[in-house]
Amino acid sequence: MAMALRSEIGLPTLRISLDHGSSDAVFSVVRGRERPREVARCTLRALGLPRSVFGRVDDAALAVPDDVLARLRAEAADLGESPIPPRDVLWLEIPVPRGEVHVLPWERLLAPLDRPVFRLPFHPVRAERPGPHLDIAICCSLPADGGADPPDLVARLTGQYVAYTPGVRVHVFTDAEWARATRAVVEPLRAGGGDVVVHAPPTPGSAGRRARRHGPAVATPWLTWLLEELDGHRVDVVHLVVQGHLADGHGAFVLRPTTPDDIPAFVEPTELVEVLTRVGAVAVTFSAPPGNPSTAGLRELADELASVRPGLTTVHDLVADPSAEQIGAALRTIFVRPERIGRTLPALTSWVHPLFVETPGTTPPDAEPGRQRWTAEMRLLRDGRSAFLHESTRRAATQVEQESWVASAARSIEQLQMSWLPAAVDRPVDHAAAEALERVSRLLEQSVQQAYPGAEDAPPPDAAPPDGGQP
């Protein structure tokens, strides 16, 4: 639960909840373990939401009333800074039941508060950070008449990754009709030292063979092509430039046919989680292009993903950030880890664990002197990482060149921990589930040590101290 992280770390938090009796959005401020204090409220209609969850959410119609913004601006300043870097972040908590409150682009709507806004995750498990040499997969699937220039969008995004993350390798996947032009526009990045590969489109008749090879859990031809091309290689970040879809409160995105044999596909969370886990991804980003029919659909989809897997989940609005500079700023925040961000990021909606973006060596303060560490019952290390991942597994998952199986197994254990164990210390632990996870993690550790004998002796991927919370 977001409340566990907010309470135990002492984060300055804006809490936006739904009052079902009045159908009002209620804005409260809270820091740490304090009781949330209501400072403003307004109707959902005043925010621009439709009368029904079956209505269309129009981003252009969404706004926060001026009087509410005025109150929030004063309260946000009084909340003070975060106890952990980045110090200027305001954390957003949206408890259930929420209606459609969570699909609003609060980061843009709250930009007048002059503080960067990140959304608290749904569970205190902090994903293992990637190593210093990042592998990125940029996937762009857009219609020819959608109002966007796919090769240009890919080039802008690729440029941000190449510029802000050292040792990056970028895999580019795009619709067949854009492949040649995309290869031409990213060539200057290769000449400048970037390791960028534009993968060749699949051939007609290959979809059936790929589907049989990758099993029923991944059936969309576009995604089986991606897995086939990566061929067991690890990818740290999957970045999708796609159109969103929102229907009956469920989000999805659209992938075009890869060959004339295929049909367009609406991809929902279950299939995408399977792909992200197989490649070992710690982060997923959706960029909404010009002409996108539903950016709210991408936010709904991202919210569902963040509820079942740890790591970084982001929705990026390319209309609001056409140069992709805010993606670059987010990369510096996540991978360079500055003391402050120093600017708002209104084009980004990000769910992230507060300790994922910490400065190396920083750990959260104990909630109360003499109190048992809050991480212990949830089987977490002091810095929020899963205590079920042993040292060789951690290092191999982030440092073994290209191979995905260790990172994939680590992601699976983190996701199972989110599903099987409680998100707060006031809930009972299923000790049978904890024992089962520990057995699986020890088997994984043995396999890693056999495959990579030097993994336990390698330098750690970051400086976060591994103390506390062992089961």
C-alpha positions as CSV (number, residue, x, y, z in Angstrom):
1,M,0.0,0.0,0.0
2,A,1.1,3.5,-0.7
3,M,0.3,4.4,2.9
4,A,3.0,2.1,4.2
5,L,5.8,3.9,2.3
6,R,4.3,7.3,3.0
7,S,4.0,6.6,6.7
8,E,7.3,4.9,7.4
9,I,9.5,7.1,5.3
10,G,7.8,10.4,6.3
11,L,7.0,11.6,2.7
12,P,5.2,14.9,2.0
13,T,2.1,13.6,0.3
14,L,-1.0,14.9,-1.5
15,R,-3.8,12.4,-1.1
16,I,-6.7,12.5,-3.6
17,S,-9.6,10.3,-2.7
18,L,-13.2,9.8,-3.9
19,D,-16.1,10.6,-1.6
20,H,-18.8,8.2,-2.8
21,G,-21.5,9.8,-0.9
22,S,-21.1,13.2,-2.6
23,S,-19.1,12.1,-5.7
24,D,-16.5,14.7,-4.7
25,A,-12.8,14.5,-5.2
26,V,-11.2,15.2,-1.8
27,F,-7.8,16.7,-1.6
28,S,-5.9,16.1,1.7
29,V,-2.3,16.7,2.7
30,V,-0.3,14.4,5.0
31,R,3.3,13.8,6.0
32,G,4.4,10.5,7.3
33,R,2.2,8.9,10.0
34,E,0.1,12.0,10.5
35,R,-3.7,11.9,9.9
36,P,-4.6,13.2,6.5
37,R,-6.0,16.7,6.6
38,E,-8.6,17.8,4.1
39,V,-7.9,21.1,2.4
40,A,-10.2,21.2,-0.6
41,R,-12.8,19.3,-2.6
42,C,-14.7,19.6,-5.8
43,T,-17.1,17.6,-7.9
44,L,-15.8,15.2,-10.5
45,R,-17.7,17.2,-13.1
46,A,-15.7,20.3,-12.1
47,L,-12.6,18.3,-12.9
48,G,-13.9,17.6,-16.4
49,L,-14.7,13.8,-15.9
50,P,-17.7,12.3,-17.7
51,R,-20.9,11.5,-15.8
52,S,-20.3,7.8,-16.1
53,V,-17.2,5.5,-16.1
54,F,-18.4,4.4,-19.5
55,G,-18.0,8.0,-20.9
56,R,-15.0,9.2,-22.8
57,V,-12.2,10.9,-20.8
58,D,-11.0,13.9,-22.8
59,D,-7.6,15.1,-21.6
60,A,-8.3,18.6,-23.1
61,A,-11.3,19.0,-20.9
62,L,-9.6,18.1,-17.6
63,A,-8.7,20.9,-15.2
64,V,-8.6,21.7,-11.5
65,P,-10.7,24.7,-10.3
66,D,-8.7,27.8,-9.5
67,D,-9.8,28.0,-5.9
68,V,-8.7,24.4,-5.3
69,L,-5.3,25.1,-6.9
70,A,-4.8,28.1,-4.7
71,R,-5.4,26.1,-1.5
72,L,-3.2,23.3,-2.7
73,R,-0.4,25.7,-3.6
74,A,-0.2,27.0,-0.1
75,E,-0.4,23.6,1.5
76,A,2.2,22.0,-0.7
77,A,4.7,24.7,0.3
78,D,4.0,24.0,4.0
79,L,4.5,20.3,3.6
80,G,8.3,20.8,3.4
81,E,10.8,18.7,1.6
82,S,11.2,14.9,1.3
83,P,13.6,13.3,3.9
84,I,15.2,11.4,1.0
85,P,16.3,12.7,-2.5
86,P,15.0,14.1,-4.6
87,R,14.1,16.6,-1.9
88,D,11.6,18.6,-3.9
89,V,9.2,15.8,-4.9
90,L,5.6,15.8,-3.9
91,W,4.3,12.3,-3.6
92,L,0.8,11.5,-4.8
93,E,-1.4,8.9,-3.1
94,I,-4.8,7.9,-4.6
95,P,-6.5,5.3,-2.4
96,V,-9.2,2.8,-3.5
97,P,-12.0,3.0,-4.3
98,R,-11.1,5.7,-6.8
99,G,-13.6,5.7,-9.7
100,E,-11.7,7.4,-12.5
101,V,-9.8,9.8,-10.3
102,H,-6.5,8.0,-11.0
103,V,-6.7,8.4,-14.8
104,L,-6.4,12.1,-14.6
105,P,-3.0,13.7,-15.6
106,W,-2.5,15.1,-12.1
107,E,1.2,15.8,-12.9
108,R,0.0,18.4,-15.5
109,L,-3.0,19.6,-13.6
110,L,-0.8,20.2,-10.5
111,A,2.1,21.9,-12.3
112,P,1.2,25.3,-10.7
113,L,2.3,23.8,-7.4
114,D,5.9,24.2,-8.7
115,R,6.9,20.7,-7.4
116,P,7.6,17.6,-9.4
117,V,5.0,14.9,-8.7
118,F,5.5,11.2,-8.5
119,R,2.8,8.6,-7.7
120,L,3.4,6.2,-4.8
121,P,3.4,2.5,-5.8
122,F,0.9,-0.1,-4.6
123,H,3.4,-2.2,-2.6
124,P,6.6,-1.5,-0.7
125,V,8.7,-4.0,-2.7
126,R,11.4,-2.0,-4.5
127,A,12.6,-3.5,-7.7
128,E,16.3,-4.3,-8.1
129,R,18.0,-1.4,-9.9
130,P,19.5,-2.1,-13.3
131,G,23.2,-2.1,-13.8
132,P,25.3,0.6,-15.4
133,H,25.0,-0.7,-19.0
134,L,21.3,-0.3,-19.9
135,D,19.5,-2.1,-22.7
136,I,16.4,-0.3,-24.0
137,A,13.7,-1.6,-26.4
138,I,11.8,1.2,-28.2
139,C,8.7,-0.2,-29.9
140,C,6.7,2.2,-32.2
141,S,3.5,1.1,-33.8
142,L,1.4,3.8,-35.3
143,P,-1.1,4.2,-38.2
144,A,0.0,6.2,-41.2
145,D,-2.9,8.5,-40.9
146,G,-2.6,9.1,-37.2
147,G,-1.0,12.5,-37.4
148,A,2.5,11.4,-36.1
149,D,5.9,10.9,-37.8
150,P,7.0,7.6,-36.3
151,P,10.7,7.7,-37.4
152,D,11.0,11.2,-36.0
153,L,9.5,10.2,-32.7
154,V,11.8,7.2,-32.4
155,A,14.8,9.4,-33.2
156,R,13.9,11.9,-30.5
157,L,13.4,9.2,-27.8
158,T,16.5,7.3,-28.8
159,G,18.5,10.5,-28.6
160,Q,17.5,11.0,-25.0
161,Y,18.5,7.5,-24.0
162,V,21.9,7.8,-25.8
163,A,22.6,11.2,-24.4
164,Y,21.7,10.6,-20.7
165,T,22.7,7.0,-19.9
166,P,26.2,5.8,-20.4
167,G,26.8,2.5,-22.1
168,V,23.3,2.2,-23.5
169,R,22.2,-0.2,-26.1
170,V,18.9,0.6,-27.9
171,H,16.9,-2.0,-29.8
172,V,14.3,-0.4,-32.1
173,F,11.2,-2.2,-33.3
174,T,8.8,-0.4,-35.7
175,D,6.1,-1.2,-38.2
176,A,7.4,-2.5,-41.5
177,E,6.5,0.6,-43.5
178,W,8.6,2.8,-41.1
179,A,11.7,0.5,-40.8
180,R,13.8,2.0,-43.7
181,A,13.1,5.7,-42.7
182,T,13.7,4.9,-39.0
183,R,17.1,3.3,-39.8
184,A,18.0,6.4,-41.7
185,V,17.1,8.9,-38.9
186,V,18.9,7.0,-36.1
187,E,22.1,6.5,-38.2
188,P,23.6,9.8,-36.9
189,L,23.1,8.6,-33.4
190,R,25.2,5.5,-34.3
191,A,27.8,7.7,-35.8
192,G,27.9,9.7,-32.5
193,G,28.7,6.6,-30.5
194,G,25.3,5.2,-29.7
195,D,24.7,1.5,-30.0
196,V,21.4,1.4,-31.8
197,V,19.9,-1.5,-33.7
198,V,16.8,-1.2,-35.9
199,H,15.4,-4.8,-36.1
200,A,14.3,-6.1,-39.5
201,P,10.5,-6.5,-39.9
202,P,9.2,-10.1,-39.8
203,T,8.5,-12.0,-43.0
204,P,5.0,-13.1,-44.1
205,G,4.0,-16.5,-42.7
206,S,6.3,-16.3,-39.7
207,A,3.6,-15.4,-37.1
208,G,2.4,-18.9,-36.6
209,R,5.9,-20.3,-36.0
210,R,6.6,-17.6,-33.5
211,A,3.3,-18.1,-31.7
212,R,4.0,-21.8,-31.3
213,R,7.5,-21.1,-30.0
214,H,6.5,-18.6,-27.4
215,G,3.3,-20.2,-26.1
216,P,-0.3,-19.0,-25.4
217,A,0.7,-16.4,-22.8
218,V,2.1,-14.2,-25.6
219,A,-0.2,-14.4,-28.7
220,T,0.1,-10.9,-30.3
221,P,2.3,-11.2,-33.4
222,W,4.1,-7.9,-32.6
223,L,5.1,-9.1,-29.2
224,T,6.2,-12.6,-30.4
225,W,8.4,-10.8,-33.0
226,L,10.0,-8.7,-30.2
227,L,10.8,-11.8,-28.1
228,E,12.1,-13.6,-31.2
229,E,14.5,-10.8,-32.1
230,L,15.7,-10.3,-28.5
231,D,16.4,-14.1,-28.4
232,G,16.8,-14.4,-24.6
233,H,18.7,-11.1,-24.2
234,R,17.9,-8.9,-21.2
235,V,16.1,-5.5,-21.7
236,D,16.0,-3.1,-18.7
237,V,13.5,-0.6,-20.2
238,V,10.7,-1.3,-22.7
239,H,9.4,2.0,-24.2
240,L,6.2,1.8,-26.3
241,V,5.1,4.5,-28.6
242,V,1.5,3.5,-29.2
243,Q,-2.1,4.6,-29.2
244,G,-4.2,4.0,-26.1
245,H,-7.7,2.7,-25.7
246,L,-10.1,3.0,-22.8
247,A,-13.4,1.1,-22.6
248,D,-15.6,0.2,-19.6
249,G,-12.8,1.3,-17.3
250,H,-10.1,-0.9,-18.8
251,G,-7.0,0.4,-20.5
252,A,-5.2,-1.1,-23.5
253,F,-2.9,-0.1,-26.3
254,V,-3.0,-1.0,-30.0
255,L,-0.4,-2.8,-32.1
256,R,-0.7,-2.9,-35.9
257,P,-0.2,-6.1,-38.0
258,T,3.5,-7.0,-38.4
259,T,2.7,-8.8,-41.8
260,P,-0.3,-9.0,-44.1
261,D,-1.1,-12.3,-42.3
262,D,-1.8,-10.5,-39.0
263,I,-4.6,-8.4,-37.6
264,P,-4.4,-5.4,-35.3
265,A,-4.3,-6.3,-31.6
266,F,-5.5,-4.6,-28.4
267,V,-2.9,-5.5,-25.7
268,E,-4.0,-5.6,-22.1
269,P,-1.9,-5.9,-18.9
270,T,-1.7,-9.7,-18.6
271,E,0.1,-10.2,-21.9
272,L,2.4,-7.2,-21.5
273,V,3.4,-8.3,-17.9
274,E,4.4,-11.7,-19.4
275,V,6.6,-10.0,-22.0
276,L,8.2,-7.6,-19.5
277,T,8.9,-10.5,-17.1
278,R,10.5,-12.7,-19.8
279,V,12.9,-10.0,-20.9
280,G,13.7,-9.0,-17.3
281,A,12.5,-5.4,-17.7
282,V,12.6,-3.1,-14.6
283,A,10.8,-0.2,-16.3
284,V,8.1,0.3,-18.9
285,T,7.2,3.6,-20.5
286,F,4.3,4.5,-22.8
287,S,4.7,7.6,-25.0
288,A,1.3,8.9,-26.3
289,P,1.8,10.4,-29.8
290,P,0.0,13.2,-31.6
291,G,-3.4,12.0,-32.7
292,N,-3.6,9.5,-29.8
293,P,-7.3,8.7,-29.2
294,S,-7.0,8.0,-25.4
295,T,-4.0,8.9,-23.3
296,A,-6.3,8.2,-20.3
297,G,-6.4,4.6,-21.6
298,L,-2.6,4.4,-21.3
299,R,-2.7,5.8,-17.8
300,E,-5.3,3.3,-16.8
301,L,-3.2,0.5,-18.3
302,A,-0.1,1.8,-16.5
303,D,-1.9,2.0,-13.2
304,E,-2.9,-1.7,-13.6
305,L,0.7,-2.7,-14.4
306,A,2.0,-0.8,-11.4
307,S,-0.4,-2.7,-9.2
308,V,1.0,-6.1,-10.1
309,R,4.8,-5.5,-10.7
310,P,7.4,-3.4,-9.0
311,G,9.7,-1.0,-10.8
312,L,9.2,2.1,-12.8
313,T,6.0,2.6,-14.8
314,T,5.6,5.9,-16.8
315,V,3.2,7.5,-19.3
316,H,4.7,10.2,-21.4
317,D,2.7,12.8,-23.4
318,L,4.6,13.6,-26.6
319,V,2.2,16.4,-27.5
320,A,3.1,18.2,-24.2
321,D,6.8,17.2,-24.5
322,P,7.5,17.1,-28.3
323,S,11.2,17.3,-27.9
324,A,11.2,14.5,-25.2
325,E,13.2,16.7,-22.9
326,Q,11.2,15.6,-19.9
327,I,12.0,12.0,-20.6
328,G,15.7,13.1,-20.5
329,A,15.1,14.8,-17.1
330,A,13.4,11.7,-15.8
331,L,16.4,9.6,-16.9
332,R,18.8,11.9,-15.0
333,T,16.5,11.6,-12.0
334,I,16.3,7.8,-12.1
335,F,19.9,6.9,-13.2
336,V,22.0,9.9,-12.1
337,R,19.9,10.4,-8.9
338,P,20.3,14.1,-8.2
339,E,19.6,15.8,-4.8
340,R,16.8,17.7,-6.5
341,I,14.9,17.6,-9.8
342,G,14.6,21.4,-9.9
343,R,11.6,21.5,-12.3
344,T,8.1,20.1,-12.8
345,L,7.5,17.2,-15.2
346,P,3.9,17.8,-16.4
347,A,4.2,15.5,-19.4
348,L,5.1,12.5,-17.3
349,T,2.9,10.3,-15.1
350,S,5.2,8.0,-13.1
351,W,4.6,5.3,-10.5
352,V,7.9,4.7,-8.7
353,H,9.2,3.4,-5.3
354,P,10.7,6.4,-3.4
355,L,13.9,4.5,-2.6
356,F,14.3,3.5,-6.3
357,V,15.4,7.1,-7.0
358,E,17.4,7.7,-3.8
359,T,21.0,8.8,-3.6
360,P,23.3,5.8,-3.1
361,G,23.8,5.1,0.6
362,T,20.6,6.8,1.7
363,T,18.2,4.7,3.8
364,P,14.9,5.7,5.3
365,P,14.7,6.8,8.9
366,D,13.2,4.4,11.5
367,A,9.6,5.4,12.1
368,E,10.0,5.2,15.9
369,P,13.1,4.7,18.1
370,G,13.2,1.1,19.3
371,R,10.5,0.0,17.0
372,Q,11.1,-3.2,15.0
373,R,12.1,-2.3,11.5
374,W,9.0,-2.0,9.4
375,T,10.6,-3.9,6.5
376,A,11.1,-7.2,8.5
377,E,7.6,-8.6,8.4
378,M,7.3,-7.8,4.7
379,R,10.7,-9.6,4.0
380,L,12.4,-6.5,2.7
381,L,15.9,-5.2,3.0
382,R,16.4,-1.8,4.7
383,D,16.4,-0.1,1.3
384,G,13.1,-1.7,0.2
385,R,14.6,-4.5,-2.0
386,S,13.2,-8.0,-1.7
387,A,15.0,-10.1,0.9
388,F,14.2,-13.2,-1.1
389,L,16.8,-12.3,-3.7
390,H,20.3,-13.5,-2.7
391,E,23.5,-11.8,-3.5
392,S,24.7,-13.7,-6.6
393,T,21.2,-13.4,-8.1
394,R,21.1,-9.6,-7.5
395,R,24.5,-9.1,-9.2
396,A,23.9,-11.5,-12.1
397,A,20.5,-9.9,-12.8
398,T,22.0,-6.5,-13.4
399,Q,25.5,-7.3,-14.6
400,V,25.5,-10.5,-16.7
401,E,25.7,-9.2,-20.3
402,Q,22.6,-9.5,-22.3
403,E,21.1,-12.8,-20.9
404,S,17.6,-12.3,-19.5
405,W,16.9,-15.5,-17.5
406,V,18.3,-14.3,-14.2
407,A,16.6,-10.9,-14.4
408,S,13.4,-12.6,-15.5
409,A,13.5,-14.9,-12.5
410,A,14.2,-12.0,-10.2
411,R,11.3,-10.0,-11.6
412,S,9.1,-13.1,-11.0
413,I,10.1,-13.4,-7.4
414,E,9.4,-9.7,-6.8
415,Q,6.0,-10.0,-8.4
416,L,5.1,-13.1,-6.4
417,Q,6.1,-11.3,-3.2
418,M,3.7,-8.5,-4.1
419,S,0.9,-11.0,-4.7
420,W,1.5,-13.3,-1.7
421,L,2.7,-11.1,1.1
422,P,0.9,-8.2,2.8
423,A,1.8,-4.6,1.9
424,A,1.8,-3.4,5.5
425,V,3.0,-4.6,8.9
426,D,-0.5,-4.6,10.4
427,R,-1.6,-7.5,8.2
428,P,-0.8,-11.2,8.9
429,V,2.0,-12.8,6.9
430,D,1.2,-16.1,5.1
431,H,4.3,-18.0,6.4
432,A,3.7,-20.9,3.9
433,A,3.9,-18.5,1.0
434,A,7.1,-16.9,2.5
435,E,8.6,-20.4,2.9
436,A,7.8,-21.3,-0.6
437,L,9.3,-18.1,-2.0
438,E,12.4,-18.7,0.1
439,R,12.8,-22.2,-1.4
440,V,12.4,-20.9,-4.9
441,S,14.9,-18.1,-4.3
442,R,17.5,-20.5,-2.9
443,L,17.2,-22.8,-5.9
444,L,17.6,-19.8,-8.2
445,E,20.7,-18.7,-6.2
446,Q,22.2,-22.2,-6.7
447,S,21.6,-22.1,-10.4
448,V,23.1,-18.6,-10.7
449,Q,26.2,-19.7,-8.8
450,Q,26.7,-22.7,-11.1
451,A,26.2,-20.6,-14.3
452,Y,28.2,-17.6,-13.2
453,P,30.8,-18.7,-10.5
454,G,32.1,-15.1,-10.1
455,A,28.8,-13.4,-9.5
456,E,29.0,-13.5,-5.7
457,D,32.4,-11.8,-5.8
458,A,31.5,-9.0,-8.3
459,P,31.2,-5.4,-7.1
460,P,27.6,-4.5,-6.1
461,P,25.5,-2.7,-8.7
462,D,24.9,0.3,-6.3
463,A,25.9,1.5,-2.9
464,A,22.6,0.8,-1.1
465,P,23.4,-1.1,2.2
466,P,22.0,-4.7,2.3
467,D,21.1,-4.8,6.0
468,G,17.9,-5.5,7.8
469,G,14.7,-7.5,7.2
470,Q,16.1,-11.0,6.4
471,P,13.5,-13.7,6.7
